[in-house]
Amino acid sequence: MSKIKILDLANKLGVERKELLSKAQEFGIPAKSTTKTLSDAEVLKLENFYKKSDTSEVVGKDESEVEAKVSKTTEIPEKKKTKFSIL
């Protein structure tokens, strides 16, 4: 990997620059502005954090949608009543 700035990584991950800057500071990365160049290890830390949080949000939404679709398709339709029923 090559060196990348916080602002470029924020664009790549689809997050706000200030949010990524504050998260970098929480991880102990000495950054005062979004033009700070990150090392490979620092980039990996931040990418892993945002990838984990993104997948948990997506999985949670998909599961609820799937459950709703399954419950609709598993309903048993009532039998039609005809004029000529035997019983």
C-alpha distances in whole Angstrom, upper triangle without the diagonal:
4,7,9,12,14,16,14,12,16,17,14,16,19,20,22,20,23,23,19,20,23,21,18,21,23,20,21,18,20,20,23,21,19,18,16,13,11,9,6,10,11,9,10,13,14,13,15,18,18,18,20,23,22,23,26,28,27,29,32,33,33,35,38,38,38,41,43,43,44,47,48,48,50,53,56,58,62,64,66,70,72,76,76,75,77,76
4,6,10,13,15,12,12,15,16,14,16,19,20,22,19,22,22,19,19,22,21,18,21,23,20,21,17,19,18,21,19,17,15,14,10,9,8,7,11,12,10,12,15,15,14,17,19,19,20,22,24,24,25,28,29,29,31,34,34,35,37,40,40,40,43,45,45,46,49,50,50,52,55,58,60,64,66,68,72,74,78,79,77,79,79
4,7,10,12,10,10,14,15,14,16,18,19,19,17,19,20,16,16,19,18,15,18,20,18,18,14,15,14,17,16,14,12,10,6,6,6,7,10,10,9,12,14,14,14,17,19,19,20,22,24,24,26,28,29,29,31,34,35,35,38,40,40,41,44,45,45,47,49,51,51,53,56,59,61,65,67,69,73,75,79,80,78,80,80
4,7,8,6,7,10,11,10,12,15,15,16,13,16,17,13,13,17,16,13,16,19,17,17,14,15,13,15,13,11,9,8,5,6,7,8,11,10,8,11,13,12,12,15,17,16,18,21,21,21,23,26,26,27,29,31,32,33,35,37,37,39,41,43,43,45,47,48,49,51,53,57,59,62,65,67,70,73,76,77,76,78,78
4,5,5,6,9,10,11,12,14,14,13,10,13,14,11,10,14,14,12,14,17,16,16,13,13,10,12,10,7,6,5,4,6,9,11,13,11,9,13,14,12,13,16,17,16,18,21,21,21,24,26,26,27,30,31,32,33,36,37,37,39,42,43,43,45,47,48,49,51,54,57,59,62,65,67,70,73,77,78,76,79,78
4,5,5,6,9,10,10,12,11,10,7,9,10,7,7,11,11,9,11,14,13,14,11,12,9,10,8,5,6,6,7,7,10,12,13,10,9,12,12,10,11,15,14,14,16,19,18,19,22,23,23,24,27,29,29,31,33,34,35,37,39,40,41,43,45,46,47,49,51,55,57,60,63,65,68,71,74,76,74,77,76
4,5,5,6,9,10,10,10,9,6,9,10,8,8,12,13,12,14,17,17,18,14,15,12,12,9,5,6,8,9,10,14,15,17,14,12,15,16,13,13,17,16,15,17,20,19,19,22,24,23,24,27,29,29,30,33,34,34,36,39,39,40,42,44,45,46,48,51,54,56,59,62,64,67,70,73,75,73,76,75
4,5,5,6,9,10,10,11,9,12,13,10,11,15,15,14,17,19,18,19,16,17,14,15,12,9,9,10,10,10,13,14,16,14,11,14,15,13,12,16,16,15,16,20,19,18,21,24,23,24,27,28,28,30,32,34,34,35,38,39,39,41,44,44,45,48,50,53,55,58,61,63,66,69,72,74,72,75,74
4,5,5,6,8,9,10,8,12,11,8,10,13,12,11,15,16,15,17,14,16,14,15,13,10,10,11,10,9,12,12,13,11,8,11,12,9,8,12,13,11,13,16,16,15,18,21,20,21,24,25,26,27,30,31,31,33,35,36,37,39,41,42,43,45,47,51,53,56,59,61,64,67,70,72,70,73,72
4,5,5,6,5,6,5,9,9,6,9,12,11,11,14,16,16,17,15,17,14,15,12,9,11,12,12,12,15,15,16,13,11,13,13,10,10,13,13,10,12,15,15,14,17,19,18,19,22,24,24,25,28,29,29,31,34,34,35,37,39,40,41,43,46,49,51,54,57,59,62,65,68,70,69,71,70
4,6,5,6,8,8,11,12,10,12,15,15,15,18,19,19,21,19,20,17,18,15,11,13,14,14,14,17,17,18,16,13,15,16,13,12,15,15,12,14,17,17,15,18,20,19,20,23,24,24,25,28,29,29,31,34,34,35,37,39,40,41,43,45,49,50,54,57,58,61,64,67,69,68,70,69
4,6,8,10,11,14,13,11,14,17,15,15,19,20,19,21,19,21,18,20,17,14,15,15,15,14,16,15,17,15,11,13,14,12,10,13,14,11,12,15,15,14,16,19,18,18,21,23,23,24,27,28,28,30,32,33,33,36,38,39,39,41,44,47,49,52,55,57,60,63,66,68,66,69,68
4,6,9,10,13,11,9,13,15,13,14,17,18,17,20,18,20,18,20,17,14,16,16,16,14,16,15,16,14,11,12,13,9,7,11,11,7,8,12,12,10,13,15,15,15,18,20,20,21,24,25,25,27,29,30,31,33,35,36,37,39,41,45,47,50,53,55,58,61,64,66,64,66,66
4,7,9,12,11,10,13,15,14,15,18,19,19,22,20,22,19,20,18,14,17,18,18,17,19,19,20,17,14,16,16,12,11,14,13,10,11,14,13,11,14,16,15,15,18,20,19,20,23,24,24,26,29,29,30,32,34,35,36,38,40,44,45,49,52,53,57,59,63,64,63,66,65
4,6,9,7,7,10,12,11,13,15,16,17,19,18,19,17,18,15,12,15,16,17,16,19,19,19,16,14,15,15,11,11,14,12,9,11,14,12,11,14,16,15,16,19,20,20,22,24,25,25,28,30,30,31,34,35,36,38,40,42,45,47,50,53,55,58,61,64,66,65,67,66
4,6,5,6,9,10,11,12,14,15,17,19,17,18,15,15,13,10,14,15,17,16,20,20,21,17,16,18,17,13,14,16,14,12,15,17,15,14,18,19,17,19,22,23,22,25,27,28,28,31,33,33,34,37,38,39,40,43,44,48,49,53,56,57,61,63,67,69,67,70,69
4,5,5,6,9,10,11,12,14,15,17,15,15,12,12,9,7,10,11,13,14,17,18,19,15,14,17,16,12,14,17,15,13,16,18,17,17,20,22,20,22,25,26,26,28,30,31,32,34,36,36,38,40,41,42,44,46,48,52,53,56,59,61,64,67,70,72,71,73,72
4,5,5,6,9,10,11,12,14,15,14,14,11,10,9,7,11,12,15,15,18,20,20,16,16,18,17,13,15,18,16,14,18,19,17,18,22,22,21,23,26,26,27,29,31,32,33,35,37,37,39,41,42,43,45,47,49,52,54,57,61,62,65,68,71,73,72,74,73
4,5,5,6,9,10,11,13,14,14,15,12,13,11,10,14,14,16,15,18,19,19,15,15,16,15,11,13,15,12,11,15,16,14,15,18,19,18,20,23,23,23,26,28,28,29,32,33,34,36,38,39,40,42,44,46,49,51,54,58,59,62,65,69,71,69,71,70
4,5,5,6,9,10,11,13,11,13,10,12,10,8,12,11,13,12,15,16,15,12,11,13,11,8,10,13,10,9,13,15,13,14,18,19,18,20,23,23,24,26,28,29,30,32,34,35,36,38,40,41,43,44,46,50,52,55,58,60,64,66,70,71,70,72,71
4,5,5,6,9,10,11,9,10,7,8,7,6,10,9,11,11,14,16,16,12,12,14,13,10,13,15,13,13,16,18,17,18,21,22,22,24,26,27,28,30,32,33,34,36,38,39,40,42,44,45,46,48,50,54,56,59,62,64,67,70,74,75,73,76,75
4,5,5,6,9,10,9,10,9,9,10,10,13,12,15,14,17,18,17,13,14,16,13,11,14,16,13,13,17,18,16,18,21,21,21,24,26,26,27,30,31,32,33,35,37,38,40,41,43,44,46,47,49,53,55,58,61,63,66,69,73,75,73,75,74
4,5,5,6,9,9,11,10,12,12,12,15,13,15,13,15,16,15,11,12,13,10,8,11,12,9,10,14,14,13,15,18,18,18,21,23,23,25,27,28,30,31,33,34,36,37,39,40,42,43,45,47,51,53,56,59,61,64,67,71,72,71,73,71
4,5,5,7,5,8,7,10,10,10,12,10,11,10,12,13,12,8,9,11,9,7,11,12,10,11,15,16,15,17,20,21,21,23,25,26,27,30,31,32,34,36,37,38,40,41,43,45,46,47,50,53,56,59,62,64,67,70,74,75,73,75,74
4,5,5,5,6,6,8,10,11,14,11,13,12,14,16,14,11,13,15,12,11,14,15,13,15,18,19,18,20,23,23,24,26,28,28,30,32,34,35,36,38,39,41,43,44,45,47,49,50,52,56,58,61,64,66,70,73,76,78,76,78,76
4,5,7,9,10,12,14,14,17,15,16,14,16,17,15,12,14,15,11,10,14,14,12,14,17,17,16,19,21,21,22,24,26,26,28,30,31,32,34,36,37,39,41,42,43,45,47,48,50,53,56,59,62,64,67,71,74,76,73,75,74
4,6,9,10,13,15,15,17,14,15,12,13,14,11,9,11,12,8,8,12,12,10,13,16,15,15,18,20,20,22,24,26,26,28,30,31,33,35,36,37,39,41,42,43,45,47,47,50,53,56,59,62,65,68,71,74,76,74,75,74
4,6,9,12,14,15,17,13,14,12,13,15,12,9,13,14,11,11,15,15,14,16,19,19,19,22,24,24,25,28,29,30,32,34,35,36,38,40,41,43,44,45,47,49,50,51,54,57,60,63,66,68,72,75,78,80,77,79,78
4,6,9,11,12,13,10,11,9,10,12,10,7,10,12,10,10,14,15,14,16,19,19,20,22,24,25,26,28,30,31,32,34,36,37,39,40,42,43,45,46,48,49,51,52,54,58,60,64,67,69,72,75,79,80,78,80,79
4,7,10,11,12,9,10,10,11,14,13,10,13,16,14,14,17,19,18,19,22,23,23,25,27,28,29,31,33,34,35,37,39,40,42,43,45,46,48,49,51,53,54,55,57,61,63,67,70,72,75,78,82,83,81,83,82
4,6,8,9,6,9,9,12,15,14,11,13,16,14,13,16,18,17,18,21,23,22,24,27,28,28,30,32,33,34,36,38,39,40,42,44,45,47,48,50,51,53,54,56,60,62,65,69,70,74,77,80,82,80,82,81
4,7,8,7,11,12,15,18,18,15,16,19,18,16,19,21,20,20,24,25,24,26,29,30,29,32,34,35,35,38,40,41,42,44,45,46,48,50,51,53,54,56,58,62,63,67,70,72,75,78,81,83,81,84,82
4,5,6,10,11,15,18,18,15,15,19,18,16,18,21,20,19,23,25,24,24,28,29,28,30,33,34,34,36,39,39,40,42,44,45,46,48,50,51,53,55,56,60,62,65,68,70,73,76,79,81,80,82,81
4,5,8,10,14,16,17,14,13,17,16,14,16,19,18,17,20,22,21,22,25,27,26,28,30,31,32,34,36,37,38,40,42,42,44,46,47,48,50,52,54,58,59,63,66,67,71,73,77,78,77,79,78
4,6,9,13,16,17,14,14,17,18,15,17,21,20,19,22,25,24,24,27,29,29,30,33,34,34,36,39,40,40,42,45,45,46,48,50,51,52,54,57,60,62,65,68,70,73,76,79,81,80,82,81
4,6,10,13,14,11,12,15,15,14,16,19,19,19,21,24,23,24,27,29,29,30,33,34,35,36,39,40,41,42,45,46,47,49,51,52,53,55,57,61,62,66,69,71,74,77,80,82,80,82,81
4,7,10,12,10,10,13,14,13,15,18,18,18,20,23,23,24,26,28,29,30,32,34,35,36,38,40,41,42,44,46,46,48,50,51,52,54,57,60,62,66,69,70,74,76,80,81,80,82,81
4,7,8,6,6,10,10,10,12,14,15,16,18,20,21,21,24,26,27,28,30,31,33,34,36,38,38,40,42,43,44,46,48,49,50,52,54,58,60,63,66,68,72,74,78,79,78,80,79
4,5,5,6,9,10,11,12,14,16,17,18,20,22,23,24,26,28,29,30,32,34,35,36,39,40,40,43,44,45,46,49,50,51,52,55,59,61,64,67,69,73,75,79,80,78,80,79
4,5,5,6,9,10,10,12,14,16,16,18,20,21,22,24,26,27,28,30,32,32,34,37,37,38,40,42,43,44,46,48,48,50,53,56,58,62,65,67,70,73,77,77,76,78,77
4,5,5,6,9,10,11,12,15,15,17,19,20,21,23,25,26,27,29,31,32,33,36,37,37,39,41,42,43,45,47,48,49,52,55,58,61,64,66,70,72,76,77,75,77,76
4,5,5,6,9,10,11,13,14,16,17,19,20,22,23,25,26,28,30,31,32,34,36,37,38,40,41,42,45,46,47,48,51,55,57,60,63,65,69,72,75,76,75,76,75
4,5,5,6,8,10,11,12,14,16,16,18,20,22,22,24,26,27,28,30,32,33,34,36,38,39,40,43,44,45,46,49,52,55,58,61,63,66,69,73,74,72,74,73
4,5,5,6,8,10,10,12,14,15,16,18,20,21,22,24,26,27,28,31,32,32,34,36,37,38,40,42,43,44,47,50,53,56,59,61,65,67,71,72,70,72,71
4,6,5,6,9,10,11,13,14,16,17,19,20,22,23,25,26,28,30,31,32,34,36,37,38,40,42,43,44,46,50,52,56,59,61,64,67,71,72,70,72,71
4,5,5,6,9,10,11,12,14,16,17,19,20,22,23,25,26,28,29,31,32,34,35,37,39,40,41,43,45,49,51,54,57,59,63,66,69,71,69,71,70
4,5,5,6,9,10,10,12,14,16,16,18,20,22,22,24,26,27,28,30,32,33,34,37,38,39,40,43,46,49,52,55,57,61,63,67,68,66,68,67
4,6,5,6,9,10,11,12,15,16,16,19,20,21,23,25,26,27,29,31,32,33,35,37,37,38,41,45,47,51,54,56,59,62,66,67,65,67,65
4,6,5,6,9,10,11,13,15,16,17,19,21,22,24,25,26,28,30,31,32,34,36,37,38,41,44,47,50,53,55,59,62,65,66,64,66,65
4,5,5,6,9,10,11,12,14,16,17,18,20,22,23,24,26,28,29,31,32,34,35,37,39,43,45,48,51,53,57,59,63,64,62,65,63
4,6,5,6,9,10,11,12,14,16,17,18,21,21,22,24,26,27,28,31,32,33,34,37,40,43,46,49,51,55,57,61,62,60,62,61
4,6,5,6,9,10,11,13,15,16,17,19,21,21,23,25,26,27,29,31,32,33,36,39,42,45,48,50,54,56,60,61,59,61,60
4,6,5,7,9,10,11,13,15,16,18,19,21,22,24,25,26,28,30,31,32,35,38,41,44,47,49,53,56,59,60,58,60,59
4,6,5,6,9,10,11,13,15,16,17,19,21,22,23,25,27,28,29,31,33,37,39,42,45,47,51,53,57,58,57,59,58
4,5,5,6,8,10,10,12,15,15,16,18,20,21,22,24,26,27,28,31,34,37,40,43,45,49,51,55,56,54,56,55
4,6,5,6,9,10,11,13,15,15,17,19,20,21,23,25,26,27,30,33,36,39,42,44,48,51,54,55,53,55,54
4,6,5,6,9,10,11,13,15,16,17,19,21,22,24,25,26,29,32,34,38,41,43,46,49,53,54,52,54,53
4,5,5,6,9,10,11,12,15,16,17,18,20,22,23,24,27,30,32,36,39,41,44,47,51,52,50,52,51
4,5,5,6,9,10,11,12,14,15,16,18,20,21,22,25,28,31,34,37,39,43,46,49,50,48,50,49
4,6,5,7,9,10,11,13,15,16,17,19,21,22,24,27,30,33,36,38,42,45,48,50,48,50,48
4,6,6,6,9,10,11,13,15,16,17,19,20,22,26,28,31,35,37,40,43,46,48,46,48,47
4,6,5,6,9,10,11,12,14,16,17,18,21,24,26,30,33,35,38,41,45,46,44,46,45
4,5,5,6,9,10,11,12,14,15,16,19,22,25,28,31,34,37,40,44,45,43,44,43
4,5,5,6,9,10,11,13,15,16,17,21,23,26,30,32,35,38,42,43,41,43,42
4,5,5,6,9,10,11,13,14,16,20,22,25,28,30,34,36,40,41,40,42,41
4,5,5,6,9,10,11,12,15,18,20,24,27,29,32,35,39,40,38,40,39
4,5,5,6,9,10,11,13,16,19,22,25,28,31,34,38,39,37,38,37
4,6,5,6,9,10,11,15,17,20,24,26,29,32,36,37,35,37,36
4,6,5,6,9,11,14,16,19,22,24,28,30,34,35,33,36,35
4,5,5,6,9,12,15,18,21,23,27,30,33,34,32,34,33
4,6,5,7,10,13,16,19,22,25,28,32,33,30,32,31
4,6,6,9,11,14,17,19,23,26,29,31,29,31,30
4,6,8,10,14,16,18,22,25,28,29,27,30,29
4,6,9,13,15,18,21,24,28,29,26,28,27
4,6,9,13,15,18,21,25,26,24,26,25
4,7,9,12,15,18,22,23,20,22,21
4,7,9,12,15,19,20,18,20,19
4,6,9,12,16,17,15,17,16
4,6,9,13,14,11,14,13
4,6,10,11,10,13,13
4,7,9,7,11,11
4,5,6,10,11
4,6,9,11
4,6,9
4,6
4
